């Protein structure tokens, strides 16, 4: 098997758009090893570079961050590694940092595919050599490329005859696993779906490829973070190639662990392109999420715009002016008619077929309609309520477990209260009223006992009516319950549905701006003055709410204006999560 040794300064050009298939961040693990007397083999797969432990000793001798075996092996030592996901391998980074005089002189690499995922033995006849025996040197990184392999999920690192290796990184492309049902929405950007971060404007503190990793990470080190900007109007961006062309619907932007260095705001563009890295100035980039404020240390959920009926292959997330993001999740459905047919997909086609990707020559399709039903309006996903996503419509009032994770932290005051037994989050929303002086409107507290609407998890709720309050904002505060406490609910509900829309140019609800959220019993909402909203709609169990508002109280339209929506073309429907 041929291989090419690559100089270290060519690393970015060679591997920047590849995936580190062996990383523990993807689930890579050592399954067996011939000998690890001096240093355990799990170090090989760690994300962070190997530190120097010079001068530190343990019971067996000098300490090293890497894999080190005993001396005087008459044959060779080996380590079997399960990759984080099945993929086509194109190269290796074999690092002997800090091993000087005890480094492995030579290595080779074998690979195989285990259909059921079970760990192979060292003498398994299915092992095939991918990297032939090559020389290594002391305390240095050694880069090699190989012709792309078929989809494999195990590698065997052989070192001759013994010694130490600090890190071992296997690069290639993921063999994506897609839902067999093309109407199912999933994260098209996820690394296991074949997503790749193909460009970043800056990755000074954290690499862009972290954006599509599984999970929410462990600290700021496993997100994407750019350096501080000093120029006015600065922005940074990352381009993600989706695992397949798809019809997009929503995005999750997670700033977990970024508390004082999250971006002020972000926006998202999408494009359909046959290029691996589309030109950032391409006029075909479509704005699918307008510039939106972000908050610290939390998941943000946004419905996308300008996506109906158009398949996209790439998304570009732009942050202002700089900062860190942990993950980006782009939810949508595969556009089976627009399957990418580039060489990187072809390299793993055998695994795609196993995963249910048989390809299709069908005509382009949008997200699947409901079978047997016609005349249905658009579907709006009900997303978890966050202050940032709700900000165009009102305020979210809640406590925060981490006082450094409040919205707009430079302006939100947080203090201790009640002799140290409480934390006070000051003025998360203000009361507003603009009634004419002669109206005699007054501000007060009311209580709503709301029965649940007739919808089940995974079901849909038709939006037939909206209302607004032209002269006041309006707050709803869940009240909870209590057993044996008079008229309090003994088993109150824990979630309610919030449906909102902006006012249109015709002074009616702008249905294109309609959004839906799922709020918890720990979240109060404040509708801004004049914002159209659905009457209170609780889910599954009755809930009590305190309502804070200003009213005349005689049924005047200044108090409340109600509009019955036209369902001739089908009512808008809110999709309730399962």
N, C-alpha and C positions, 0 to 999 in steps of 0.2 A: 504494500500500500504506500503510495507516494505521500510525502509531506513536505511542507515548506517552512523553514525557520523565518520568523518575522522579527525585524528590529523593534525594540521597545517603543521608539518614537512613532511607529506605525500602528500602535494599539488602537487609537481612536478610529482611524480610517478602516481598520480591519474588523473590529468587534463592537463598535458603538451602537449598531442597530441589531446586534444579536442578543440572545437571552442567555444568562448564566444558568444553565439547566441543572447544575449540581448544587446550587446554593441552598443553604438551610432555610433561607427566606421562602423558597418554593417547596420545602419539605425534603430536600436532599438529605440522605443519611448514610452512614457507614453500616453495612450489614454484617461484615466479617472481615477479619484481618489476620495475617499470618503471625505477626509479632508487633507489639507496641510497648516494649519494655520501658523505654526512656520517655516517650511522649505519645499520648493517645491520638489515634487517627481522626477522631471527630474534629480536631483543629483544622484539618485540611479544608473543610467546607465553610468555615466561619466567614461572615461577611467582611468584618474589619481586617485591615492589613495586619500581618504578624508583628507584634511588638518585640522589642529587644528585652530579653530577660537576663542579660549578661550579669554575671556575678551572683545569680540566685541559684541555690542548690536545694534539692530535695533528697529523700532517702536513697534514690537510685542514681543521683548525680546531678549534673547541670540541667536547669529547666529551659525548655524551648516551647514556643507556641507553634506546634506542628506535629508531624508524625515522625517518630524516630524509633528504629528497631535496634536489636542487639548487634554487636559486631560479629564478624567471622561467619557469615552465612555461606555455606558451600554452594547454594543454588541462587535463590532470589526471594525477596519478600513481596507480598501482594496485599492489596486492599480492595475489597468489593464495595462499590458505592451504588445505591439506588438513587437515580435522578429524581428531582422534584416532580417531574412530569415527563411523559414520553416526548421525544423530539429527535430531530435530525441534527447530528453533531457536525460542526464545521471547523472547530479549533480548540486549542487548549492554552491555558496560562499555568505553567508549572513553576512555582516560586520556591527558591531555597533560601529566602532571606534569613540571615543570622546563623545559618548552618555553614560553617567555614572550617573545613577539616573533617567534618562529619556529614557532609551532604551526600545525597545519593548520586553516584557517578553517572548512572544511566537509568532510563525508564522506557517503558513501552505501555501502550494502552489497548486493551481488548474491550469489545462491546457485545451486547446481545439484547434481544427483545424477549421478555417473559410475558406471554399473553395474559396470565392470571395475576401477574405482579409478584409472584412468589420469588424469594431470593435464590439465585443459582449458587451452586457449589463451585469451588475453584477449578474442578476438573470437568465441568459441564461441557459437552462436545459442541454446544452452540456458540461458544465464544469465538469471535472473529477479530483478528488484529486490525485496528484502525490507525494507530500511531506506531510505526515500527520503532525499534530500539534506537534511542537518540542520546547524545551526550548532554550532561548538565554540568554547570559550574557552581562554585561556591557563592552563597549570599547574593543571588540575582534571580531575576524573572526570565523565563524562557517561553517564548510564544511560538506556537506552531499552528498552521492551518492544514486541513486535510480535505479531500473531496467529500462533499456532504454525504453522510451515511443515510441509510434507511432509518425509519423510526425505531429508536431503541430506548430502553428504560434502565439499563444497568451498564456500568463500566467497571473494568478491573485495571487498577493502576499497579504496574509491576515495577519494582526498583531493583537494580542489579549492582552489587549483590545485597546491599543493606544500606543503612544510613538514615538521613533525615530530609524531609520536604516540609516546608512551612504551609503553603497553600496550594490547592489544586482546583482550578476552575475550568469547567467544561462549557463551551459556548456553542450555540446553534439556534435552531428555530423550533418552537413548540409544535407538536402535532395536535391541533385544536380538537376539542371535544364539544360538539354542538348538540342542542336538543334535537331529537328526531322529529319533533313537531315544530314546523317552521313558524307556527303562529305564537309560540312561546317567547316571551320577552326575557332577555338575559343580558349580562354585561359583555358587550361586544369588545370592550377595551381590555378586559382582564387577560392577564398573561396566559392563563389556561385556555382561553378562547383564541389564542394566537395573536393577541394584541402586542404591539411593540411601540416603544417610544423611539421615534426615529430622528428627532431633533430637539435640542434645547438651546435657547439663547444664552443661558448661563446655568451652571450647576456647581457653584463654588463650594457650597457646604453639603449638598445632598444631591445625588444623581437623579436624573429624570426617570430612569427605568424603575425607580421605586414606586412611581405613581400607580402602576398597574399590578402590584404584588398582592397576594392574598392577605386577608386580615387587615387590622388597623395598626399594626406595628407595635413597637415597644417604647420608642422615644423619638426625639427629633432626628436622630441619625438615620432612620430608614424612611425618610420622606424626601421630597424635592425641595431644595432651598437655595435661593440665589443670594448673591452678595448685596450689601446695602447700596442703594443708588443715591447719588447726590444731584443729578441733573433733573431739572424740571421736566415733567411729562414723560419720565422714564417708564418703561414696561418691560416685562420678561414674558417668554412664552415657551410652550412645549407642544410638539406635534406628535399625536398618537395615531399610528396606523391600526385600524380596527382589524380584528381577526377575520372578518368577512364584511362585505358590503351589507348595510342594514338600514332599516327604517327606524330612526331614532325617536324616542319619546321623552326621556327624562335623564337627568344627570345627578349624581351625588358627588359633592366636593367636600372632602374631609380634611379638616385642619387639626386633627388630633395631635396633641403635644406642642403645637405651635401657639403659644399664648401671648408672647410679646413681639412676635415676628411673623404673624400671619399677614397675608396681603390685605390691603385696604378694600380691594374689590377685584372682581374678575369678570371675564366675558368668554363666550365659547363660540367658535366658528366651526363649520363643517364643509367638506368638499368631497366630490367624487372624482378620483384621479387614478390613473394607471401608474403614476410615478411613486417610487418608494418614499421620497421626500418632496411633496409638492412645494412649489415656489410660494413663499409666504406672501408675496405680493400678487398672487394669482387672483384675478377678478372674480373667479368662480367661488371663492370662499363665501359662505352664507352665514350671516349672524343668526345663531340659534338660541343664544342666551345673551340678552343685552347686559351691559355692565351692571353688576349687582354687588352690593356690599357683602363682605364676609365677616365672620366673627371668629373668635379664638377657640381652639380646642373642641371642635364639634363637627358633626356631620350636617351638611347643608343639602337639601333636596329641592330641585328645581324642575318644573315642567319646561320642555323646550318649545321654541317657536319656529315657524318656517320649515317644518320637517315633513309635513303630510305629503305622501306620495313620492318622495324623493329619496333614493338610496344614497348613502354616504359611505366613503371608505376611510376617511381621516377626520379627526377633530383637532382643533388647535385651541388650547386653553391659554389665555393671556391674563397675567396678573399685574395689578397696579399697586404701587410702583415696583415692588419687589416682595420677597418674603418666602414663606414655606407652606407647602401643601403636602399632606400625607398621601391621599389616594384620590383618584378620579374614576368614577364608575359611570359608564355610558350605557344606559339600558335601551334596548330596542329589539326588533325582530330581524332575522336574516332575510335579505333580499335574494332568494335562491336563484333568480334570473341573472343576478349580477355577481356571481361568485368570482372572486379573483382567480385568474388563471396564470399568475406569474410563477416564476420558477420556485420560489420558496414554498408555495402551496403544493406544487407538484412533488417536491421532495418528501412530503409526508402524506401523500394521497392514500397510501394503503391504510394508515391509521384512521384517516377521516372516514373512510368507508365503514370501518368497524364501528365508528362512533355514530353512524347514521347519516353521513353526508354522501348521498349517492349522486349529487348534482341534479340539475334539472334544465330542461329546455323550455319550460313553461313561460308563458307571457309574464311581464312584470306584474307584481301584485302589491297592494298596500296591505297593512295589517288586516288579518282575516275578519270578515263580517260575522255576525252571529248567524248560525245556520237557521234557516226557516223563518227569518225575520227581515222585514224591509222597512224603509222609512225611518231609520234610526238616526239620531243626531250624533255628533262627535262624542267620543269618550274622553273624560278628564280623569287622570289618576289622582286619587286622594293620597297626598304625600305627608310624611310626618311634619308637624308644625315646628318651624324655627322662626326666631325673630327676624332673621335676614330675609327669608323668603316671603314673610308676611308683611314686611315693611311698606310695600306700596299700598297696602290696604289698612294698616293699623299697627297696633302694638301687641306684643306678647308680654304678659306679666307673670313671672315665675321666679323661684329661688334657684340658685346655682350651687352645686356641691363644691365647685372650685371658684373662689372669689376672683381669680385671675382669668376666668372664662366668661365674664359677663359681656353682653353686647356693648359695642362702642366703649371700650374700657377706659379711654382717655377722658370720657365725660360722664360715666356712670359712677356715682359715689357709693361706696360700700363701707359700712362702719359696724363696729360692735354695738350692741344695745342691751338693755335690760340687765345691767350689771354683769355683762359677759355671757349671758345665757342665750343670746340671740344674735343673728347677723341681719342687718338692715340694708336692703337694696333700695336706694332712694329714688323716688319719682321716676319709675320706669314708664309711666304714662301720666299725662296731665288731663284734667277735665276741661272740656271746651263747650261753649254754647254761644250762639249768635242770634238768639231770638230778638225780635223787636222789643223795645222796652215796654210797650203797652200790652204785650202778650201775657204778662204776669206768669211766665214760665218759672218753675222752681226745680231745683236739683234734689233728688232723693234716691232712696234705696228701695228696690222692689225685689220680690222673690219669684222665680219661675220654677215650678215643678214640671219637668219635661219627661214625657213618656218616650220610649225608644221608637224610632221609625222602623218601618217594616222592611228591613234589609238584612241579609246574612253576610258573613265573611265571604269575600270573593264575589259578592253580588253587585248590582248596579242600582243607583238611585237617580231617578229622573228629576231634573230641575225644572219645575213648572212655575215657580213664583220667586220673585226677588223683592226686597224692600230696601228703603233707605231712610235716613233721618237727616233732613236738610239743614237742621240748625243745631245739632248736638252730636258729639261722639257718644258711644254707648259701650259700657263694659259689662262682661259676663264673667262671674267668678264662681267656679264650682265650690259647693259647700260641703261635700262629703256626707257623712252620716254617723250613726252610732246606735248600738244595741241598747234598748231600754231607755232611750233618751227622748221621751215624749213622742213628738211627731217626726223625728228625724228618720231618714231612710235607714233601715237595718242593713241592706245590701245595695248600696248605690252603685251606679255604673262608673266606669273608669275611663271612658273615651267618648268624644263627641265629634261631629262632623262640622267643619267650617267651610262654607262656600261663599266666595266673594267675586265681585267684578267692578271694574272702573266705570265711570260715567262716559257715555259716548258723545259724539258730536251732535247727535239728535236729542240729547238730554234723556236718553234711555240707556239701559245697561249695555255696555260694550261686551257682547258675549265672547268675542275673541280673546278678551282679557280675563275670562273667568278662570279661577283657580280653586282647588279644593285641598283641604288639609285635615289630618286627623290630629286632634288635640287630646292631651291626657288630662286626668282630673287634677294634676298638679300645675296646669297652665290656665291662666285667665287670658281673655282676649279683649281688646278694645278696638271697635270698628271706628275708623276715622269718620269725621263728619261727611255725609254725602256719599259714602261708599255703599254700593249695592251689596246686599248679602241675603242669604237664605235664612228663613226663620230657624231658631235653634233646633238642631237635629242630633239627638243623642243616640248612641249605639248600644243596643242589646239590653240595657237596664236603665231604669228611671234615674234621673239625676236632678238635684236641686242647684239652682244658680242664684246668686245675688246679682241684680242688675243695677248699675249705677248710670243714671242718665238725667238730663234736664227735659222737662215736659210741661206743656200746657195742661194736658190730661183730659181734653174734651173731644178727642178724635180729630183734631185739626190736622190738615196735611202738613203743616209745619212740624208736627210731631213725627209722622210716619207716612210715607208714600209707598204703596204696594203696586207692583206690576205683574200681571199674569202674562207669562211668556207665550209666544206663538209656537205651537208644536206642529204646524202643518208639515214642516220638513223633518220632523223628529226633534224631540227635546234633547238638550245636552244631558249626558249621563255621567255620573260620577262612579268610577270603579273603586269599590271598597277593597282594601287589601285582605288577603286571607289571614 
